[in-house]
Amino acid sequence: MEFTQFVGFLIFLTVFTMGFWLLIFALTFIVPYWLFGNLMENFKLRREAKKNKK
């Protein structure tokens, strides 16, 4: 393996690893945060609509 191939392989591994950890971060933190926030906002809107209806 030549030096340029080795550098290319290292760059590929770096990009692949960053993408992998970004995906893990998105699935464990961002998506649940978004879903929980959406559910809480819908709950508040329904509660306000029920309050205004009375």
N, C-alpha and C positions, 0 to 999 in steps of 0.2 A: 504494500500500500504506500503510495507516494504521499508526500507531505500535504499537497493540495487536496488530495482525496481525504486525508485524515482531518484537515481543517473543515472541509465540507461536511464530513460526518459529524464532527463536533457541533457545527452550526445547526445541522438537522436535529441532533439530539437536544440541543438547547431550546430550539423553537418548539419541538414536540413536547418537551417536559413543561415548558411554560404554558402551552395550550392545555395540557392535561391538568395542571394544578388550577388554571383559571376555570376550567370546566367543573372541577371538584368544588371550588369556591362558589361558583354560581349555583350549583345544585344544592349546596348545604347552607348557604347564607342568603343569597339574593332572592332566589325563588320563594323560599318560605317567608321571608320578610315581606315580599310583594303580596303573596297570598294572604298572609295574616292582616296586613294593612288594608287590603281590599275587603276582606270579611268584616273588619271593624268599621270601615267607612259605610258599608252597606247596612250594618246593624244600627249605626247612628242615624242614617237617613231613614230607615224604617221606623225607628223609635220616634224621630221628629215628626214623620208623617202621621203616625198613630196619635201623637200628642196634639198635633194641629187639627186632626179630624174630630177630636172630642170637643 
